[in-house]
């Protein structure tokens, strides 16, 4: 099967995108967790809390978004947020992911007790309070992930469009050169 330059380039871009996702998503959320842990530890520095425990706690808290982010990217690729039906789907997924992350966050807080005796000991009351406080932030995180995924999709589409335009520019020249070569060989044969 003959593969065009367009097909080869599209496959290379696809592999590049998958490779990029493999490293930049965990790297981003790891850095985010470390900054969050440092900020949190500095806020309670005088209380004598364990820095390694706080770092582990934040790494585990934000690992959930490292898992959610590829799902958001796939959803944006499959259901671009341009149609009202797709926007409704994204709103529903954002709500589910946000509530899930808040529940996970609270469960982790109750289980790990990263701030020793200062943290909650009961899930239900802590979840109710955390839901009210953290849900807007979680929804903003989802919207940011959608914006990044949408920008990636647009960038990939723009690259494919540029490549296609280049192919269209090259094809007439190739055809002209081929026909010119054939006609010169025909003339050379006639002159013999």
Buried (B, 14 or more C-beta within 10 A) or exposed (E): EEEEEEEEBBEEBEEEBEEEBEEEBBEBBBEBBBEBBBEBBEEBEEEEBEEEBBBBBBBBBBBBBBEBBBEBBEBBBEBBBEEEEBBEBBEEBBBEBBBEBBBBBBEBBBEBBBBEEEBBEEBEEBBEEBBEEBBEEBBEBBBEBBEBBBEBBEEBEEEBEEBBEEBEEEEEEEEEEEEEEEEEEEEEEEEE
